[in-house]
């Protein structure tokens, strides 16, 4: 078998390859460190569709907290989801279980007032308040934001 002539000695190639691998390990460590610092999730639930609520939004949000995928999980009830939640007993039970497991529950008071459901949401233990500033803060503080 004929040996190829490399432009640099084999040792130089090994050093270059080692440096590339080590820098990749450093990048992975930095990403892991960043993940530890950015381990917060804000879920913005705007859809009034029950299937979206039950089969996506509430299921994932609850699992993210219960399974420790994120240290902090916030569910923000906003818009049409306010009415859906206020009128649906089964979804209310799911949200109560989420609160019990540590999900932070918040809702937009402007939306809930327009829809006439503010007191129903408060009765579920949801912090109903102006959400423009809190949502902006979540975005600026680097929360992962997921919208349903």
N, C-alpha and C positions, 0 to 999 in steps of 0.2 A: 504494500500500500504506500502510495506516494505522500509525503508529508508536505503540507501547504507552507508557503513562505508568508509569515505574518509580518505586517509592517513594524510591529513592536514585539519585543520578547513576550513570551507567555506570562511571565511574572507581572508585567505592566498591565496586561489585560485582566489578570486576577485582581490586581489592586483597584482598577477602575470599576470592575464588577462589584467588588466588596463595598466600595464607597457608595455606589448606586443602591445596593441592597440596604446598607446601613441608613442612608438618607430616607429610604422608604419606611424603615422601621421607625425612624424619628417622626415622620409624617403621621404614621398610624398612632403613635403615642400621643401626638398633639391632638389628633382627632378624638381620641378617647378622653383626653383631658377636657376638650371642648364639650364633649357630650355630657360629661359630669357637671359642668357648669351650666349647660343649657338643657336642663332636664325637666322643663316645664312645658305643659301643653294647655292651650286655650282652644276650646271647641266652640265655634260660633254656629249655633243651631238656628237657622232662619226658615227652613222649609216647613210648610204646613202639611206635608205629605206624611201620612202615618207609616207607610212602608219605609220611607227614608229614616224616620225617627226610630222605629223598632228594629229594623234589620241592618241599619248602618250606624247612625249617630249615637244612639244610647248604648248599643251593644259595644261598639269600639271604645267609647269614652269610659264606660264602666270597666271594661277589660284592661284598658291602659292603666287605670289606678290599681285595680285588684291584683294584676300581675306584675306591678312594679315597673312597667315600661317607662313611666315618668314618675318623678317624685311628687310633682304637683300637677293636678289636673283640674281645670276650671271648665265648667259647662255654662255657656252664656245663652240664655233663652232670649231670642230677638225676633220681632216681627210675627209672622204667621204661626210660628211654633208656640207662641204664648197662648193663643186661643186653643190650638190643638191640645196642649198639655192641660189647660184648665178644664177642658171638656172630656178628657179621656182617662177614666179611672185606672186602666191597666198601665198606661204610660206614667201616671202619677205614682203608682207603686214602684215602678222601675226607678224613677227619679229619687224616691225616698230611700230605696236600697243603695243607690249611688251615693247619696249624702251620708248614709250610715257607714259606707266604706271609705269615706274621705274625699269624695269629689266635691269641690267647691261649686256651689250653685249661685248663679247671678242672672238677673233679667233686666231688660231695658224698660224703665218705667214709662218712657214716652210711648213705646209700643203697647205695653200692657194697659195703659190708661186709654189709648185710642180704641183698643179692643174690649175694654171694660172687664179685664180679668186680673187686675192688680192684686186684689185681696185673695183671690183663689191661689195665685202664685205664692204670696206671702204665707198662706196657710200651709203650703208644702215645705216651708223652711227656706225658701229662695230669697236671697238678698236682692230686692227689687229697687233699682236706683238708676240714675242717669249713667249710661254706659259709654258715652263718647270718650271721656277722659280715661276711664279704666281700660277700654279696648286699645286706645292709643298708647297707653303705658305698656300694655302687654306686648304690643308690636315693637316699641322702642327698647324694651328690656330683653328682647330676643326670645320670647316665648315662641314655640312652634304653634302656628295657628292653622286649624283645620276647620273648613266651613262645610256645613251640610245644609 
